[in-house]
Amino acid sequence: MAFACPSDCGHCCTHLEREPDPGADEFRDILREQGIYHCGDGARRGLSLSNAEAATLRDEARRSGVRARLHPRTYLLETRRRLAVVLDWHLAHASCPFYAGDGCSVYAQRPLVCRAYPVMLAGPLTFAPECPKAPAPRADVRAELRARRAIDRAHALVDASAWDAMERGRFAKALSTREAAERLRRYRHVALEEFLAATAAPAP
């Protein structure tokens, strides 16, 4: 990482509660009509993780005895096979359980969102206003800018893949938030990548 966090900080690891963006609920309602559902607390606390990142942190939690709450953050509900197709996961903590007080205990495996912080956008250089140690020179945040661009590419790929997945199954649309959450508990969870691989058309 180019921007070295001071050892006396840890602010971004221990302050994972936030006010939702204005209009976020309305946007989620639009997605819900299309069959894309969200957990209830992802906009207010914690971190969003890719399927691969969630699997890595789940393994690290088992290995180290850390109690990490992970549940699907964004998902589709395939009714024919009773599958919850998970687009991303939610690490549902206001303070990261992998923060050990003197640093990140999974630093080498930390998610992209952590690698990018405090850079907020891939366009004009913008720092998270809540970061008390945010650097000024662009040269100090090259690695963070690369991570933010990787996040943007990953989000675009997940969005395209989700629409592709919806062409390959029978997905429930316009469920209430409560009904979607109830089905999520009953359905088997599969990663989006796993679902796409399993439903790919056979080679001619």
PEQUIPE-V69404 format. One line per field, one symbol per residue. burial: b if it has 9 or more other C-alpha atoms within 8 Angstrom, else e. A space follows every 50 residues. Layout:
burial: ???
This chain:
burial: eebeeeeeebeebbebeeeeeeeeeeebeebbbebbbbbeebebbbbbbb bebbebbbebbeeeebebebebbbbbbbbeebbbbbbbbbbbbbbbbebe eeebeeeeeeebbebbbbbbbbeebebbeebeeeeeeeebbbbbbbbbbb bbeeeeebeebbeebbeeeebbbebeeeebbebbeebebbbbeebbeeee eeee
